[in-house]
């Protein structure tokens, strides 16, 4: 069976009718990558209400790492709903929550006692990590980075870097959040081409110290929060040496190092966590997205002493750690813990690296391509000399792709990054099929070969 099967023009008549109802009933705030409405999804594909089947390289913004409707996740959800759907962990606790916590404590890097707190969304986990950090350290300052994305609730939005559309018009933001420059090699001032990593690391770390020591004082800083591969900001892997320096500095000054692994977790980089690539043992990990195979669940996993710094009743929520989501997470974790899962993710990552390298050689609108494992992206520019961000090219490629059966998603502070959040269960053939359609979209914009 072909993975892609288009039966109508895109969008088809049923999607168009639904979009009219949507426009009348729902505010414009929530944007859509595609103009089609979902009907069902399985593995790497999604079918819309007009019967068109797409390869899904967006995966609900990097959530269904297991593929859509993984059979064991679906079975676990059904089994749990037959028992009970909700009691509230704050009213009558239940085993699936405890078991998810036990397993995440085991999986998170670091040979020290750990505890896990569960909530519903990525942003909510970010909020709670900040609460734990402040309560434990009895300090206020939170350091985050340029190009960061941490969510849309007030603290998470404050920590998010990009103004439009995430923050514009929503001020005032929360106090005691400070921002340091991100070692973004490709766009570090004065750098040619991809950028010289040692120089960028040295300069960015000096700038980080300037922020901490010049603006806050290290003894006032509760935590440094960083995405090891910056996600919404454009799939920018933080250089290893920068992370090591950060880790060392935090330890020296009693500052907690918090990794936001909401997008990088659960095999997205072909390891359980990006922290595993870096050999880091963060004080807290913030997790969501892939955790529950498509169900809403998020977690703060970290040092037991840190999470115990909050008094009884100081953390919680009506729906936090919902039992159906926990049951789904246990099935998803079984899938991730099967060694074949990440071995396959590595193979997919290698195919992507090879393909994106070839594209870079051929198409001058690709200024940079980067990532960690299969978490990869291309950054589009008008020309390699000026590196002027080419947001229109991303829009045109995304449109070409979904009109021809592949759903992708953009990223980047300047909107000029095309990222791939492929299902980690896709076959190499499906991956190549999808990438070839994206490549057609690039080629249409860029008939002249790259002069490299
Ligand atoms: N942090 C990171 C790194 C993310 O990628 C996201 C979501 N894209 C969030 C936080 C916010 O998660 P949510 O949308 O579930 O609130």
Boltz pocket constraint, residues with backbone or C-beta under 6 A from the ligand:
constraints:
  - pocket:
      binder: B
      contacts: [[A, 61], [A, 120], [A, 121], [A, 122], [A, 123], [A, 124], [A, 126], [A, 149], [A, 150], [A, 151], [A, 152], [A, 227], [A, 231], [A, 232], [A, 260], [A, 261], [A, 262], [A, 263], [A, 288], [A, 289]]
      max_distance: 6.0
